[in-house]
Amino acid sequence: MKAVVVSLTLAALAGSGSTVSHATKVTVEPASDGSLYTCNGCNVVSDGAYVLTSGYIQGAVKFSSAEIPGTITQAFLTLNPYGLPLFGPDVDVYGYGTDIGQLDVTDANAGTFLGTLVLPANLGFGQDAYFGVTGFVENTHAPFLAFNLRSSGTDVFSSLEYNYGHPSQLFITTAVSEPAPIVLLLVGLLALGVIARRPLAAR
């Protein structure tokens, strides 16, 4: 009977929604980044230099989704300059999911338009511009999350190989749920009570 009471009590606690959520901030580094030259006859992929956008040259950054835990509440793509001035203040951001972690020719002209990142006029070295991508990250289920960057002017952004502190990043806030401390305490006390009341012969 005691075991039944304990089971019912634990079930009631579990069903009462007695959990707490805490925010966890995660910074995801790129799996690959670089530039894509979309002109006729060009060597398309350049992934050993900076992230360059300039007309037919598209920047590209890929992140592993395996590094994103919990339930996403907020997500930003960050860019920071590697060369100044930035001649293209408006950067169109396209997003897509992919199975391929390394930049390749299929990344050229890829993605669905997510919006335009307007770069701050005074953005300097070591400073980040933020672009909200929460909905895209939440709803894209693929091994890698990729961004294709396009601007009419020339912008040189940091990359894995060339940066003043860090490359482009995904800055993510997630909510992780866990049992409330009071629930854990009560479960522990109930378990101790059951053990204490067991007959000596059964121990």
FENQUI-V858957 format. One line per field, one symbol per residue. ss: DSSP state (H for helix, E for strand, - for the rest). psi: psi as a letter, one per 20 degrees, with the letter a starting at -180 (. if undefined). A space follows every 10 residues. Layout:
ss=???
psi=???
This chain:
ss=-HHHHHHHHH HHHHH---EE EEEEEEEEE- -EEEEEE--- ----EE---- EEEE--EEEE EEEEHHH--- EEEEEEEEE- EEE------E EEEEEEEE-- ----HHH--- -EEEEEEE-- --------EE EE-HHHHHH- ---EEEEEEE ----EEE--- --------EE EEEEEEEEE- HHHHHHHHHH HHHHHHH--H HH-
psi=gghgggghgh ggghiikmqq pqppppopqq hqrbqoojqp iqogpnkjbr oppndippqp pqqpiijora pphqpqpqqq qhqqroinho opppqqqqip hqpahiipjq rpphapoopq hkpapjqqpp ppkgggghjo nqhppqpppp qhrppoqqah horlgqaqrp oppqppqqqq hhghgggggg ghhgghiqqh hi.
